[in-house]
Amino acid sequence: MTLAPAIESRIVRYADLVPCRDAFIDTRSPGSDQKENFTIIGPGVAENPNQHVHISEPHGFNIGGARQPPRCLNSQHSHETVEVFYVHSGQWRFMSGEHGTDGEVFMGPGDLISLPTRMFRGFENVGEDEGFLWAVLGGDDAGHVLWAPYVFAMARDYGLVLLEDGTLIDTAKGEAVPAGAKIMPETTAQQVEALTRADSQALAACVVPAGMARPPAGATAPLGVTERLLIGAPPIDWPHGFTLSEATLAPGAALPPHRLRVPDVWFVQEGAVAVAIGEETALCGPGDTITVPVGTVRALSNPGATPAKVVQVRGGDGLTIVEAV
């Protein structure tokens, strides 16, 4: 038997993503029944206990994803922790408010949005092709989802019951509510009223368009590398528990060997990168997610003939010192 290299256990390849098609209570609602949810790192917020977790190791944040065909909708919901989306592919509309009518923004590849806590939000693929959103949720425990009241009504019509512990019971598949289990109370008008509301202008202030962010203050990037700080500097400088940056590597450019003392995760947006962790190297392509053990020597390079773009999440709100090797 040939064992896979250890580095492969740190990589979740786009082609190997395992979707959950019934992760949430709106899974059979018209317009939402074709969405795929992914839990890449950490437990996420899925309501289906059978959701596949690719890497369960705690990082201080969660990494997930959503893939949807054209005109597929993710219903209005709220989170207690921060929720950030980076558009990998597709054209998307993000909506705020109980019914998605308070405000809206439209986003495409390379755009990022950081959605405030305790605010109803939803999103829809408005393009003509399948789209994928790469997501970062705050904390090791991202909590449960608070759904807009209309979502519970639709769920009842399709045999879905949500329990207080976040478990989703599918009575249409013959599942029964366990004895003694408590059913999640439906969201009340008082809960709705207590949430933040945002119009289109307020939502737009939560977006960093592709190519618009600035380099980290005082940072000197290696030759052929352009860095942008997306979370951790204006306009998105409120605490998240992590920072998020983007680096574009010209052909032949590299981020030399270095260490970090906080958890960090890489996501390949465009092109191909050679990722070295310790003594091992692997080639990663668009949609691949890589996590590096804290304190381990790592390096990235672009071996291709076209630019490569990668996104990096680092634990903590402050800019972490990079230790050269």
ZIPE-V744038 format. One record per pair of residues at least 12 apart in sequence whose ideal C-beta (glycine too) atoms are under 10 Angstrom apart, sorted by sequence separation. I is the first residue (numbers start at 1). GAP is how many residues later the second one is. If there is no record, write none. Layout:
BEGIN
i & gap
I & GAP
I & GAP
END
This chain:
BEGIN
i & gap
21 & 12
23 & 12
39 & 12
40 & 12
41 & 12
42 & 12
93 & 12
94 & 12
158 & 12
159 & 12
160 & 12
169 & 12
215 & 12
216 & 12
217 & 12
231 & 12
232 & 12
233 & 12
272 & 12
273 & 12
300 & 12
21 & 13
22 & 13
23 & 13
24 & 13
38 & 13
39 & 13
40 & 13
41 & 13
42 & 13
43 & 13
51 & 13
92 & 13
93 & 13
94 & 13
155 & 13
158 & 13
159 & 13
160 & 13
214 & 13
215 & 13
216 & 13
230 & 13
231 & 13
232 & 13
271 & 13
272 & 13
275 & 13
277 & 13
21 & 14
23 & 14
37 & 14
38 & 14
39 & 14
40 & 14
41 & 14
42 & 14
92 & 14
93 & 14
158 & 14
159 & 14
161 & 14
163 & 14
167 & 14
169 & 14
213 & 14
214 & 14
215 & 14
229 & 14
230 & 14
231 & 14
271 & 14
272 & 14
277 & 14
278 & 14
20 & 15
21 & 15
22 & 15
23 & 15
37 & 15
38 & 15
39 & 15
40 & 15
41 & 15
42 & 15
43 & 15
91 & 15
92 & 15
147 & 15
156 & 15
159 & 15
160 & 15
161 & 15
163 & 15
211 & 15
213 & 15
214 & 15
217 & 15
229 & 15
230 & 15
270 & 15
271 & 15
273 & 15
275 & 15
277 & 15
278 & 15
19 & 16
20 & 16
21 & 16
23 & 16
38 & 16
39 & 16
41 & 16
42 & 16
91 & 16
92 & 16
107 & 16
159 & 16
161 & 16
165 & 16
168 & 16
212 & 16
213 & 16
214 & 16
216 & 16
217 & 16
228 & 16
229 & 16
230 & 16
268 & 16
270 & 16
272 & 16
276 & 16
277 & 16
284 & 16
19 & 17
20 & 17
39 & 17
41 & 17
42 & 17
45 & 17
90 & 17
91 & 17
92 & 17
94 & 17
102 & 17
145 & 17
164 & 17
165 & 17
167 & 17
211 & 17
213 & 17
216 & 17
228 & 17
229 & 17
267 & 17
268 & 17
269 & 17
273 & 17
275 & 17
18 & 18
19 & 18
20 & 18
41 & 18
42 & 18
44 & 18
46 & 18
72 & 18
74 & 18
90 & 18
91 & 18
102 & 18
103 & 18
104 & 18
105 & 18
144 & 18
163 & 18
164 & 18
166 & 18
210 & 18
212 & 18
213 & 18
215 & 18
227 & 18
228 & 18
255 & 18
266 & 18
268 & 18
269 & 18
278 & 18
279 & 18
281 & 18
17 & 19
19 & 19
20 & 19
42 & 19
43 & 19
44 & 19
45 & 19
62 & 19
64 & 19
66 & 19
76 & 19
89 & 19
90 & 19
92 & 19
94 & 19
96 & 19
102 & 19
104 & 19
107 & 19
108 & 19
163 & 19
164 & 19
165 & 19
213 & 19
214 & 19
227 & 19
228 & 19
243 & 19
247 & 19
254 & 19
257 & 19
267 & 19
268 & 19
269 & 19
277 & 19
278 & 19
285 & 19
18 & 20
19 & 20
27 & 20
41 & 20
42 & 20
44 & 20
61 & 20
65 & 20
70 & 20
73 & 20
74 & 20
76 & 20
78 & 20
87 & 20
89 & 20
91 & 20
96 & 20
100 & 20
104 & 20
106 & 20
113 & 20
144 & 20
161 & 20
163 & 20
164 & 20
208 & 20
213 & 20
214 & 20
226 & 20
227 & 20
228 & 20
242 & 20
251 & 20
254 & 20
255 & 20
267 & 20
268 & 20
277 & 20
278 & 20
281 & 20
283 & 20
290 & 20
292 & 20
17 & 21
18 & 21
23 & 21
24 & 21
26 & 21
27 & 21
41 & 21
42 & 21
43 & 21
44 & 21
61 & 21
62 & 21
64 & 21
65 & 21
67 & 21
69 & 21
70 & 21
74 & 21
76 & 21
86 & 21
87 & 21
88 & 21
92 & 21
94 & 21
99 & 21
100 & 21
106 & 21
117 & 21
144 & 21
145 & 21
162 & 21
163 & 21
164 & 21
208 & 21
213 & 21
226 & 21
227 & 21
242 & 21
243 & 21
244 & 21
246 & 21
248 & 21
249 & 21
255 & 21
267 & 21
268 & 21
276 & 21
277 & 21
283 & 21
294 & 21
17 & 22
18 & 22
23 & 22
24 & 22
25 & 22
40 & 22
41 & 22
42 & 22
67 & 22
68 & 22
73 & 22
76 & 22
85 & 22
87 & 22
88 & 22
97 & 22
98 & 22
100 & 22
104 & 22
109 & 22
112 & 22
114 & 22
144 & 22
161 & 22
162 & 22
208 & 22
213 & 22
225 & 22
226 & 22
227 & 22
242 & 22
247 & 22
248 & 22
249 & 22
254 & 22
266 & 22
267 & 22
268 & 22
276 & 22
277 & 22
286 & 22
288 & 22
289 & 22
290 & 22
291 & 22
17 & 23
23 & 23
24 & 23
25 & 23
39 & 23
40 & 23
41 & 23
61 & 23
65 & 23
67 & 23
76 & 23
86 & 23
87 & 23
96 & 23
97 & 23
99 & 23
100 & 23
108 & 23
109 & 23
143 & 23
161 & 23
162 & 23
208 & 23
212 & 23
213 & 23
225 & 23
226 & 23
242 & 23
244 & 23
246 & 23
248 & 23
249 & 23
266 & 23
267 & 23
275 & 23
276 & 23
285 & 23
286 & 23
14 & 24
20 & 24
22 & 24
23 & 24
24 & 24
39 & 24
40 & 24
68 & 24
76 & 24
86 & 24
87 & 24
96 & 24
97 & 24
100 & 24
107 & 24
112 & 24
162 & 24
224 & 24
225 & 24
226 & 24
249 & 24
265 & 24
266 & 24
275 & 24
276 & 24
284 & 24
289 & 24
22 & 25
23 & 25
38 & 25
39 & 25
40 & 25
75 & 25
76 & 25
86 & 25
87 & 25
95 & 25
96 & 25
97 & 25
208 & 25
222 & 25
224 & 25
225 & 25
265 & 25
266 & 25
274 & 25
275 & 25
276 & 25
12 & 26
20 & 26
22 & 26
38 & 26
39 & 26
66 & 26
76 & 26
85 & 26
86 & 26
87 & 26
95 & 26
96 & 26
107 & 26
117 & 26
120 & 26
122 & 26
208 & 26
219 & 26
221 & 26
224 & 26
247 & 26
264 & 26
265 & 26
266 & 26
273 & 26
274 & 26
275 & 26
284 & 26
297 & 26
299 & 26
20 & 27
21 & 27
23 & 27
24 & 27
37 & 27
38 & 27
73 & 27
85 & 27
86 & 27
94 & 27
95 & 27
120 & 27
121 & 27
208 & 27
216 & 27
221 & 27
222 & 27
223 & 27
224 & 27
226 & 27
264 & 27
265 & 27
273 & 27
274 & 27
298 & 27
12 & 28
20 & 28
22 & 28
23 & 28
37 & 28
38 & 28
84 & 28
85 & 28
86 & 28
94 & 28
95 & 28
118 & 28
120 & 28
207 & 28
208 & 28
221 & 28
224 & 28
225 & 28
227 & 28
263 & 28
264 & 28
273 & 28
274 & 28
295 & 28
297 & 28
12 & 29
22 & 29
23 & 29
36 & 29
37 & 29
38 & 29
84 & 29
85 & 29
93 & 29
94 & 29
95 & 29
122 & 29
206 & 29
207 & 29
216 & 29
223 & 29
224 & 29
225 & 29
263 & 29
264 & 29
272 & 29
273 & 29
274 & 29
20 & 30
36 & 30
37 & 30
83 & 30
84 & 30
85 & 30
93 & 30
94 & 30
156 & 30
205 & 30
206 & 30
215 & 30
223 & 30
224 & 30
225 & 30
263 & 30
264 & 30
272 & 30
273 & 30
274 & 30
20 & 31
35 & 31
36 & 31
37 & 31
83 & 31
84 & 31
92 & 31
93 & 31
155 & 31
204 & 31
205 & 31
213 & 31
222 & 31
223 & 31
225 & 31
263 & 31
271 & 31
272 & 31
273 & 31
19 & 32
20 & 32
35 & 32
36 & 32
45 & 32
82 & 32
83 & 32
92 & 32
93 & 32
152 & 32
206 & 32
213 & 32
221 & 32
222 & 32
260 & 32
262 & 32
266 & 32
268 & 32
271 & 32
272 & 32
18 & 33
19 & 33
34 & 33
35 & 33
36 & 33
82 & 33
83 & 33
91 & 33
92 & 33
93 & 33
152 & 33
153 & 33
213 & 33
222 & 33
259 & 33
260 & 33
261 & 33
262 & 33
271 & 33
272 & 33
18 & 34
34 & 34
35 & 34
45 & 34
82 & 34
83 & 34
91 & 34
92 & 34
93 & 34
152 & 34
221 & 34
222 & 34
260 & 34
261 & 34
264 & 34
266 & 34
271 & 34
272 & 34
274 & 34
17 & 35
18 & 35
34 & 35
45 & 35
82 & 35
90 & 35
91 & 35
92 & 35
151 & 35
152 & 35
211 & 35
259 & 35
260 & 35
271 & 35
273 & 35
275 & 35
18 & 36
32 & 36
34 & 36
36 & 36
45 & 36
79 & 36
81 & 36
83 & 36
85 & 36
87 & 36
89 & 36
90 & 36
91 & 36
151 & 36
208 & 36
210 & 36
259 & 36
260 & 36
270 & 36
271 & 36
272 & 36
273 & 36
17 & 37
31 & 37
34 & 37
35 & 37
37 & 37
78 & 37
79 & 37
80 & 37
81 & 37
90 & 37
91 & 37
147 & 37
149 & 37
150 & 37
211 & 37
259 & 37
260 & 37
270 & 37
271 & 37
273 & 37
16 & 38
34 & 38
35 & 38
45 & 38
78 & 38
79 & 38
80 & 38
83 & 38
85 & 38
89 & 38
90 & 38
91 & 38
146 & 38
149 & 38
208 & 38
259 & 38
260 & 38
270 & 38
271 & 38
33 & 39
34 & 39
35 & 39
78 & 39
79 & 39
90 & 39
92 & 39
94 & 39
145 & 39
147 & 39
148 & 39
149 & 39
258 & 39
259 & 39
269 & 39
270 & 39
271 & 39
31 & 40
32 & 40
33 & 40
35 & 40
78 & 40
79 & 40
89 & 40
90 & 40
91 & 40
144 & 40
147 & 40
149 & 40
257 & 40
258 & 40
268 & 40
269 & 40
270 & 40
13 & 41
23 & 41
31 & 41
32 & 41
78 & 41
79 & 41
89 & 41
90 & 41
92 & 41
146 & 41
257 & 41
258 & 41
268 & 41
269 & 41
12 & 42
31 & 42
32 & 42
77 & 42
78 & 42
79 & 42
89 & 42
90 & 42
149 & 42
256 & 42
257 & 42
258 & 42
267 & 42
268 & 42
269 & 42
11 & 43
12 & 43
23 & 43
30 & 43
31 & 43
32 & 43
76 & 43
77 & 43
78 & 43
88 & 43
89 & 43
90 & 43
149 & 43
255 & 43
256 & 43
257 & 43
267 & 43
268 & 43
11 & 44
29 & 44
31 & 44
76 & 44
77 & 44
87 & 44
88 & 44
89 & 44
148 & 44
255 & 44
256 & 44
266 & 44
267 & 44
10 & 45
29 & 45
75 & 45
76 & 45
77 & 45
87 & 45
88 & 45
89 & 45
146 & 45
254 & 45
255 & 45
256 & 45
266 & 45
267 & 45
9 & 46
19 & 46
29 & 46
75 & 46
76 & 46
86 & 46
87 & 46
88 & 46
146 & 46
254 & 46
255 & 46
265 & 46
266 & 46
267 & 46
10 & 47
19 & 47
26 & 47
74 & 47
75 & 47
76 & 47
86 & 47
87 & 47
148 & 47
253 & 47
254 & 47
255 & 47
265 & 47
266 & 47
9 & 48
17 & 48
19 & 48
26 & 48
27 & 48
74 & 48
75 & 48
85 & 48
86 & 48
100 & 48
253 & 48
254 & 48
264 & 48
265 & 48
26 & 49
73 & 49
74 & 49
75 & 49
84 & 49
85 & 49
86 & 49
99 & 49
146 & 49
252 & 49
253 & 49
254 & 49
264 & 49
265 & 49
17 & 50
24 & 50
25 & 50
26 & 50
73 & 50
74 & 50
84 & 50
85 & 50
86 & 50
98 & 50
99 & 50
252 & 50
263 & 50
264 & 50
265 & 50
12 & 51
14 & 51
24 & 51
26 & 51
72 & 51
73 & 51
74 & 51
84 & 51
85 & 51
97 & 51
98 & 51
99 & 51
249 & 51
251 & 51
252 & 51
262 & 51
263 & 51
264 & 51
25 & 52
72 & 52
73 & 52
83 & 52
84 & 52
98 & 52
249 & 52
250 & 52
251 & 52
252 & 52
260 & 52
262 & 52
263 & 52
264 & 52
12 & 53
14 & 53
24 & 53
71 & 53
72 & 53
73 & 53
83 & 53
84 & 53
247 & 53
249 & 53
251 & 53
252 & 53
261 & 53
262 & 53
263 & 53
70 & 54
71 & 54
72 & 54
82 & 54
83 & 54
84 & 54
248 & 54
249 & 54
251 & 54
253 & 54
260 & 54
261 & 54
262 & 54
68 & 55
70 & 55
71 & 55
82 & 55
83 & 55
247 & 55
249 & 55
251 & 55
253 & 55
255 & 55
260 & 55
261 & 55
68 & 56
69 & 56
70 & 56
71 & 56
81 & 56
82 & 56
250 & 56
251 & 56
262 & 56
264 & 56
66 & 57
68 & 57
70 & 57
71 & 57
81 & 57
82 & 57
250 & 57
251 & 57
255 & 57
263 & 57
67 & 58
69 & 58
70 & 58
72 & 58
79 & 58
80 & 58
81 & 58
249 & 58
250 & 58
262 & 58
66 & 59
68 & 59
69 & 59
70 & 59
72 & 59
74 & 59
79 & 59
80 & 59
81 & 59
83 & 59
210 & 59
248 & 59
249 & 59
261 & 59
262 & 59
69 & 60
70 & 60
81 & 60
82 & 60
248 & 60
249 & 60
260 & 60
261 & 60
69 & 61
70 & 61
80 & 61
81 & 61
247 & 61
248 & 61
249 & 61
260 & 61
261 & 61
68 & 62
69 & 62
80 & 62
81 & 62
247 & 62
248 & 62
259 & 62
260 & 62
261 & 62
67 & 63
68 & 63
79 & 63
80 & 63
246 & 63
247 & 63
258 & 63
259 & 63
260 & 63
67 & 64
68 & 64
79 & 64
80 & 64
246 & 64
247 & 64
258 & 64
259 & 64
66 & 65
67 & 65
68 & 65
79 & 65
80 & 65
245 & 65
246 & 65
247 & 65
258 & 65
259 & 65
66 & 66
67 & 66
79 & 66
80 & 66
245 & 66
246 & 66
256 & 66
257 & 66
258 & 66
259 & 66
65 & 67
66 & 67
77 & 67
78 & 67
79 & 67
120 & 67
244 & 67
245 & 67
255 & 67
257 & 67
258 & 67
65 & 68
66 & 68
77 & 68
78 & 68
244 & 68
245 & 68
256 & 68
257 & 68
64 & 69
65 & 69
66 & 69
77 & 69
78 & 69
243 & 69
244 & 69
245 & 69
256 & 69
64 & 70
65 & 70
75 & 70
76 & 70
77 & 70
78 & 70
242 & 70
243 & 70
244 & 70
63 & 71
64 & 71
76 & 71
77 & 71
242 & 71
243 & 71
63 & 72
64 & 72
75 & 72
76 & 72
120 & 72
242 & 72
243 & 72
62 & 73
63 & 73
64 & 73
75 & 73
76 & 73
118 & 73
240 & 73
242 & 73
243 & 73
14 & 74
62 & 74
63 & 74
76 & 74
77 & 74
241 & 74
242 & 74
243 & 74
245 & 74
61 & 75
62 & 75
75 & 75
76 & 75
120 & 75
225 & 75
241 & 75
242 & 75
243 & 75
61 & 76
62 & 76
75 & 76
118 & 76
119 & 76
120 & 76
240 & 76
241 & 76
243 & 76
59 & 77
61 & 77
62 & 77
118 & 77
119 & 77
120 & 77
121 & 77
224 & 77
225 & 77
239 & 77
240 & 77
243 & 77
60 & 78
61 & 78
62 & 78
64 & 78
117 & 78
118 & 78
119 & 78
120 & 78
224 & 78
239 & 78
60 & 79
61 & 79
62 & 79
75 & 79
116 & 79
117 & 79
119 & 79
238 & 79
59 & 80
60 & 80
62 & 80
75 & 80
116 & 80
237 & 80
58 & 81
59 & 81
61 & 81
226 & 81
228 & 81
230 & 81
58 & 82
116 & 82
121 & 82
230 & 82
231 & 82
232 & 82
57 & 83
58 & 83
115 & 83
119 & 83
224 & 83
226 & 83
228 & 83
230 & 83
231 & 83
119 & 84
232 & 84
121 & 85
227 & 85
232 & 85
116 & 86
231 & 86
232 & 86
233 & 86
116 & 87
119 & 87
232 & 87
35 & 88
115 & 88
35 & 89
98 & 89
32 & 90
35 & 90
45 & 90
113 & 90
116 & 90
229 & 90
34 & 91
44 & 91
98 & 91
113 & 91
114 & 91
115 & 91
32 & 92
45 & 92
114 & 92
115 & 92
31 & 93
44 & 93
105 & 93
113 & 93
114 & 93
36 & 94
38 & 94
40 & 94
42 & 94
43 & 94
98 & 94
102 & 94
103 & 94
106 & 94
112 & 94
113 & 94
114 & 94
38 & 95
40 & 95
41 & 95
42 & 95
97 & 95
98 & 95
102 & 95
103 & 95
104 & 95
105 & 95
112 & 95
113 & 95
136 & 95
26 & 96
34 & 96
36 & 96
38 & 96
39 & 96
40 & 96
41 & 96
45 & 96
46 & 96
102 & 96
103 & 96
104 & 96
105 & 96
111 & 96
112 & 96
113 & 96
38 & 97
42 & 97
43 & 97
44 & 97
45 & 97
47 & 97
98 & 97
102 & 97
103 & 97
105 & 97
111 & 97
112 & 97
37 & 98
39 & 98
42 & 98
43 & 98
44 & 98
45 & 98
46 & 98
47 & 98
97 & 98
102 & 98
103 & 98
105 & 98
106 & 98
110 & 98
111 & 98
112 & 98
42 & 99
43 & 99
45 & 99
46 & 99
96 & 99
98 & 99
103 & 99
104 & 99
105 & 99
110 & 99
111 & 99
210 & 99
42 & 100
45 & 100
47 & 100
96 & 100
97 & 100
102 & 100
103 & 100
104 & 100
105 & 100
107 & 100
110 & 100
111 & 100
112 & 100
219 & 100
96 & 101
97 & 101
102 & 101
103 & 101
105 & 101
106 & 101
108 & 101
109 & 101
110 & 101
111 & 101
112 & 101
138 & 101
139 & 101
140 & 101
218 & 101
96 & 102
97 & 102
105 & 102
107 & 102
108 & 102
110 & 102
138 & 102
139 & 102
217 & 102
96 & 103
107 & 103
137 & 103
138 & 103
139 & 103
216 & 103
219 & 103
96 & 104
105 & 104
136 & 104
137 & 104
138 & 104
95 & 105
136 & 105
137 & 105
96 & 106
97 & 106
136 & 106
96 & 107
95 & 108
136 & 108
78 & 109
94 & 109
77 & 110
96 & 110
94 & 112
47 & 113
78 & 113
94 & 113
78 & 114
17 & 115
47 & 115
47 & 116
49 & 116
78 & 116
112 & 116
114 & 116
49 & 117
51 & 117
78 & 117
114 & 117
14 & 118
47 & 118
48 & 118
49 & 118
50 & 118
78 & 118
112 & 118
26 & 119
32 & 119
47 & 119
48 & 119
49 & 119
111 & 119
112 & 119
14 & 120
25 & 120
46 & 120
47 & 120
48 & 120
110 & 120
24 & 121
26 & 121
29 & 121
45 & 121
47 & 121
48 & 121
114 & 121
23 & 122
25 & 122
26 & 122
29 & 122
32 & 122
46 & 122
47 & 122
48 & 122
84 & 122
85 & 122
86 & 122
114 & 122
116 & 122
24 & 123
43 & 123
87 & 123
113 & 123
26 & 124
29 & 124
30 & 124
84 & 124
86 & 124
112 & 124
114 & 124
26 & 125
29 & 125
33 & 125
25 & 126
26 & 126
28 & 126
29 & 126
114 & 126
24 & 127
25 & 127
28 & 127
30 & 127
26 & 128
27 & 128
29 & 128
30 & 128
25 & 129
26 & 129
28 & 129
29 & 129
136 & 129
25 & 130
28 & 130
114 & 130
24 & 131
25 & 131
27 & 131
28 & 131
29 & 131
136 & 131
26 & 132
28 & 132
112 & 132
25 & 133
27 & 133
134 & 133
26 & 134
112 & 134
134 & 134
25 & 135
134 & 135
24 & 136
25 & 136
110 & 136
25 & 137
47 & 137
22 & 138
24 & 138
27 & 141
28 & 142
25 & 143
27 & 143
24 & 144
25 & 144
28 & 144
86 & 144
23 & 145
86 & 145
22 & 146
84 & 146
84 & 147
22 & 148
82 & 149
22 & 151
84 & 152
134 & 153
132 & 154
132 & 155
134 & 155
82 & 156
84 & 156
82 & 157
83 & 157
82 & 158
84 & 158
86 & 158
25 & 159
81 & 159
82 & 159
110 & 159
81 & 160
82 & 160
84 & 160
86 & 160
109 & 160
110 & 160
109 & 161
136 & 175
134 & 177
136 & 177
61 & 179
88 & 179
134 & 179
61 & 180
88 & 180
89 & 180
60 & 181
61 & 181
86 & 181
88 & 181
60 & 182
87 & 182
88 & 182
59 & 183
61 & 183
86 & 183
89 & 197
88 & 198
89 & 198
88 & 199
110 & 199
112 & 199
109 & 200
110 & 201
60 & 202
61 & 202
63 & 202
65 & 202
59 & 203
60 & 203
59 & 204
61 & 204
63 & 204
58 & 205
59 & 205
57 & 206
59 & 206
55 & 210
67 & 220
41 & 222
65 & 222
88 & 223
41 & 224
65 & 224
40 & 225
86 & 225
63 & 226
40 & 227
86 & 227
63 & 228
84 & 229
59 & 232
55 & 234
57 & 234
54 & 235
59 & 235
55 & 236
57 & 236
54 & 237
41 & 248
40 & 249
41 & 250
63 & 250
38 & 251
40 & 251
61 & 252
12 & 253
14 & 253
60 & 253
61 & 253
14 & 254
59 & 254
60 & 254
61 & 254
10 & 255
11 & 255
12 & 255
13 & 255
59 & 255
60 & 255
61 & 255
10 & 256
59 & 256
60 & 256
11 & 257
11 & 264
10 & 265
11 & 266
10 & 267
7 & 268
10 & 268
7 & 269
13 & 269
7 & 270
10 & 270
14 & 270
15 & 270
17 & 270
6 & 271
7 & 271
11 & 271
13 & 271
14 & 271
17 & 271
5 & 272
6 & 272
7 & 272
8 & 272
10 & 272
11 & 272
12 & 272
13 & 272
14 & 272
15 & 272
16 & 272
17 & 272
41 & 272
6 & 273
7 & 273
11 & 273
14 & 273
15 & 273
5 & 274
6 & 274
7 & 274
8 & 274
13 & 274
14 & 274
5 & 275
7 & 275
12 & 275
13 & 275
14 & 275
5 & 276
12 & 276
13 & 276
5 & 277
7 & 277
11 & 277
12 & 277
13 & 277
11 & 278
12 & 278
10 & 279
11 & 279
12 & 279
10 & 280
11 & 280
10 & 281
9 & 282
10 & 282
7 & 283
10 & 283
7 & 285
10 & 286
10 & 288
END
